[in-house]
């Protein structure tokens, strides 16, 4: 199943994000993760506001576990997180 994971950042966490960039790269590069795509959410002024990822997972619990293992989640940098099952209706992710 395909899941959308989003995390909206707390205000003022820019320094913490920079300090965790290597750990985030390592987390995303792990070969067993079924990451379809991921990226930064930015506001109109170009400031980072959060992150969004599409991943393949067997269940909501597995997708939620992926989120909880994220360095940004573990460091408490998110103000809000969400996990949804995503059903493609138009287009493809190939």
N, C-alpha and C positions, 0 to 999 in steps of 0.2 A: 504494500500500500504506500501511497505517496502522502507525506505530511508537510505542512507548512509550520515552521517554528519562527516566532518573532520575539524580539526582545527590545523594549524601548528603554533607552539609557536614562539614568538619573542625571539631573543637571550637575555640571562641574566635575565630571569624572575623566576629563581628557588626559590628565597625567597618568592615571591608573591604566587607561587603555594603552597608552604608549609603552608603559612598563610591561604589559602582558602580551605585546605583539608577537614575540618569539614563541611564547607558550601557545598562543592562539594558532599560529602557523603549524606548530607540531600537532595540535589537537585536530586541525582540519586535514592534515596530511596522513593520518592513520589509515592504513589500507583497508581495514574492515568496515569503515564507515561508507554508507551508500549515499553520499552527498550528490544530489543532482545539480544544484546551483546554490550560490550564497552571495550575499552582498550587503553593502552598507545602505541604510536609509538616511537620506539627508533632507534638511528643510530647504526653504526657498533661498536662504543665504548660503547654502552649501555646508552647513554644520552637521556633523554626525548626530543623528537622533536615535539610531538603533541599528539592528541587524535583522536580516530575514534569510531563511534557508529553506530549501525543499530537499527532503531526504526520503529515501526508501526505508521503511521499517515494517516489522511484522504486526505491530500493535501500537496503540496510543502509549502504553507503558514504555515501550522501547523508544519511541520518539521523545517522550518526556525524559527518559534516562539520558538520551543524547544531550538534551538541553542542560540537565543538571550537571553533566560532566564538563560543560563549557567553562573555560577559565573566567570569563566575564560573569557567568552565573555564580560560580563558586566564590568569587570575590565580592558579590553583592552589588554589582554595577548596574543592574537592571531595575527600573522602576516598575515595569510590568512585563510579563512574558505570556505568550499564548502558544498553544499547539492545536492545530486543526488537521483533520484528514482532508486531503485535497483530491478532488475528482476532476481530471482534465475533460472538458467538454468540447473545446475548440483548439485545434493546433496539436503540437506534440513537443516532447522534451528530448527528442532523439538527437 
